[in-house]
Amino acid sequence: MNYIYIIECKDGTLYTGWTVNIEKRLAKHNLGIGAKYTKARFPVILRYLEEHASKQDAMKREWEIKKYKRTKKLELCNSWSQHRSKKAPV
């Protein structure tokens, strides 16, 4: 599976990326070796996640999201968070 993700850095900024292993990628970001941008901004928190069947679709979507303004990225994060909370056991 291919994943698009948005993480929130410790300084409140958002980073969008693509990976095939979300757990491993988040661990790398939190070790300061995930990306040049997040190197000085960890720890990070996962705020959004999408699954895609193909690498090409995932990379296309990543590029699309990276062009979004912060407000639209936050809307994605909030909708994903609300969706997840509805699935959580009470």
C-alpha positions as CSV (number, residue, x, y, z in Angstrom):
1,M,0.0,0.0,0.0
2,N,1.1,3.6,-0.6
3,Y,0.4,6.3,1.8
4,I,0.1,10.1,1.7
5,Y,0.5,11.7,5.1
6,I,0.5,15.1,6.8
7,I,2.4,15.4,10.0
8,E,2.5,18.3,12.4
9,C,6.0,19.3,13.6
10,K,6.8,20.6,17.1
11,D,6.8,24.2,15.8
12,G,3.3,23.8,14.5
13,T,4.2,23.6,10.8
14,L,2.8,20.9,8.5
15,Y,4.7,18.5,6.3
16,T,3.2,16.3,3.6
17,G,4.9,13.2,2.4
18,W,4.6,9.8,0.7
19,T,5.6,6.4,1.9
20,V,4.9,2.6,1.6
21,N,5.5,2.1,5.4
22,I,3.9,4.7,7.5
23,E,5.2,3.4,10.9
24,K,8.8,3.3,9.7
25,R,8.5,6.7,8.1
26,L,7.1,8.3,11.2
27,A,9.8,6.7,13.3
28,K,12.5,8.2,10.9
29,H,10.9,11.6,11.2
30,N,10.9,11.4,15.0
31,L,14.6,10.4,14.9
32,G,15.4,13.5,12.8
33,I,16.3,11.5,9.7
34,G,13.0,11.5,7.9
35,A,13.4,14.6,5.8
36,K,15.5,17.7,5.6
37,Y,12.5,19.8,6.6
38,T,11.6,17.8,9.7
39,K,15.2,17.3,10.8
40,A,15.1,20.3,13.2
41,R,11.4,20.1,13.8
42,F,10.8,16.7,15.5
43,P,9.0,15.2,17.3
44,V,6.1,15.0,14.8
45,I,2.5,13.9,15.1
46,L,0.5,12.1,12.4
47,R,-2.5,14.4,11.5
48,Y,-3.7,12.9,8.2
49,L,-3.4,9.7,6.2
50,E,-4.6,8.4,2.8
51,E,-4.1,5.1,1.2
52,H,-3.5,4.6,-2.5
53,A,-3.1,1.5,-4.6
54,S,-0.4,2.7,-6.8
55,K,2.8,4.7,-6.3
56,Q,1.8,7.0,-9.2
57,D,-1.5,7.9,-7.6
58,A,0.1,8.5,-4.3
59,M,2.8,10.8,-5.7
60,K,0.2,12.7,-7.7
61,R,-2.0,13.2,-4.6
62,E,1.1,14.2,-2.6
63,W,1.9,16.9,-5.1
64,E,-1.7,18.1,-5.1
65,I,-1.8,18.4,-1.3
66,K,1.6,20.1,-1.1
67,K,0.1,22.9,-3.2
68,Y,-2.8,23.5,-0.8
69,K,-2.8,26.4,1.5
70,R,-2.4,25.7,5.2
71,T,-6.1,26.2,5.9
72,K,-7.1,23.5,3.4
73,K,-4.5,21.1,4.8
74,L,-5.9,21.7,8.3
75,E,-9.4,21.0,7.0
76,L,-8.1,17.6,5.7
77,C,-6.5,16.9,9.1
78,N,-9.7,17.9,11.0
79,S,-11.9,15.7,8.8
80,W,-9.6,12.7,9.2
81,S,-9.4,13.2,12.9
82,Q,-13.2,13.4,13.2
83,H,-13.6,10.3,11.0
84,R,-11.1,8.4,13.2
85,S,-12.8,9.4,16.4
86,K,-16.2,8.1,15.2
87,K,-14.5,4.7,14.7
88,A,-12.9,4.6,18.1
89,P,-14.4,2.4,20.8
90,V,-16.2,4.2,23.6
